[in-house]
């Protein structure tokens, strides 16, 4: 029989009358562990959810990887590349690439009878993946593209519809200024809202053939290609592989291909998201420190109030290591109880927020209208294991107090 575990269970689980440890101290230690773990679970879930939602919005507008003309500048008035079927087939067959689609952009001015707004007309073809806009469609329907007929249907954002007083079914004129001003009339079939104001106020989604006609391009000329990959964690590696694979290739006009990942296209946003990881680390360290110090205080009180028992055990021949093990078991029971409550509190709040979106955010500041939650099992498991291991490690120091207790003195002064 494990004597240390038997005595520890008697100390922790025995009747209240047999326990000498001060109940408030034990409760405070348990509450410290519970609140610390709950805050850590919420912090990790919120940051992972926030990064995922913002990242998905950026990818929804620009895909994982873009292939454009090497001579393009940072504007939406682009130099085209000619894309043949062989290039599309090779890219689609590339390891890790899930989908390839063409796009073309053209800046313009959207004008109504009372107002106007600068926009970017993003042309897409029948190969476009509409899943992102379907998820964020608020009114109307997705554009239905006909292979035989150029469509005038467009999707606009809720921001533009509210700003200019437009609704589904309305038509508007868009002016494109080059050597001469040209106007095109478009018909609204749907209104989307992503909450990502930087893009919502900019993009109008249309038929790619409208942009090609405005620019005087051939049917195979586009602003670029957008690629979606199977694994986001491999996006940089896939982009690098494609960069070298296309470095010595040119289109029929002699243009060189330029491959960039979404991180390279939006460095400010992804750098900002990476900084959030530092905030999580700071929160985890602070919560572990608070929980650890409360447990240290609780363990010290338990040891001091069990001084007589320690003296008797030493008088009977028990070693310091064996007695220390008793109180480490007691610490384990307290930490375990606190972690159970911490998990219950943290997971309950995560479930409540993910189902009801109770806690709201200002979308113009945070790009989201509610606090996002995304708690992966691996992250939850690591948090629990880390909390348990580090908390138990912090108990080793206070347990050395047992070595300073002398049997004769502790028994004499009951």
Steps between C-alpha positions, in 0.01 A plus 500: 500500500619852422525651848559856376192492278290349782595780745452769232149371426421507871618861521309618195192277484446421867209641707517873571552435869823310424642773275703771669582709190322834490207466252527859360864449403415178317207664322713796392766267359238296313328814368837635385567188295142495364493865392853485362423199280164645390667826394772308315244289312304811402814689396623222274153434354439869426841568346489185285145587393587862428806412292305238309205727422711798389729274299203335328358840404828610344531166318137524388580819307846399377545120529811331644736567209486743208686475170518832313719686253846577635466856368189577706518773762290507816196660333190323367571629147694194391717377215346174375642151464381254238383177661470185290334170584839328543603743775166458677527120484858503631408725792193294585716185504765660725526326842307688767297716259124451543353748253613745229290794376550804277431860602530852360472837675411850382470814718203724435246739647155377595245778456134540589272800458607642835843361585812323375770271636833366374495121457695214349314279256623143555417280205466125553417213268302179508794332677466730805447344847196682642506333845634810679238735357222244556589495870488880517205564267233706677249564222431375149700227331840420353573609142400239241755516218404387150781374278332644188398841631687776685319569828432844650409352840715595799536445873552807717564532871258611769728798559458622142128427492439703818734780393344543156144393578510194274311172538464167321347553157632855459730608218783752509767651277870452553748733330851396399745780439787445256574699184126541476224441753297186441183402682346159566162422648477215749213320671514396867412134562640466853635687800778357716644606836825362639564758772845561349438866424828555310377260233123542534522865400715414198401187308212453256497146357410469132543289187869482401404565137389852596850582623663335199284708264571824690875434480493379140643161599469167319295218650808336654640819653433561870644697791610176658418162645382423853596167657346333803711243683405195706700597810542863605808411706673401174406816307848655518670180390254450213543862386878464506485176299275661240721809484803297393289275275371803304814715519624399156158491331329775302159546343442543126573875531833440673374605846660348810286346774521633857389270785408641842326353802218680680747583779722685254202682351377615844809518724353757741193290582689174551773669704228642722347154540838355595537763774183361663694185589720709729189624683388142558842404638490794741150404619599135547809593702304740723218252562742218578689730738181604683372142521841374609544753779153432639581128504834568670321697771243224544765228522705698755192541721423128476859410593507742796169374637620139465827563684414256781410224254829558317692476827327173593568349157868595529516352850359176359777487242345658189750682280470858385451381141208278601328778698557748218330254268192504726458873463572490127212256471283745693609775260412276207148451637452876547638583156287230340186634666580853387567381145165318485318820596721706269418276206130512579499881517723557197330247272153617605580862408656384169189298416269787597690752286533271199125425496348834603771761410415673828811718510504743207782692333523814291552361148654828380785454751537123542373382157254274685157568652533249786778343708614193303560164664710218359635254757686205356525179700880500475519854643260412782694185583835682504357771726383242753820298492714813520298642790522174694872446440605859572275528806641178645854619424432820694398287800843340528655811657250548787508127578864538610365677811433151633875436531527791750245353739660317800299217659575590865397865465191434291366235742585707810308808387165356395 
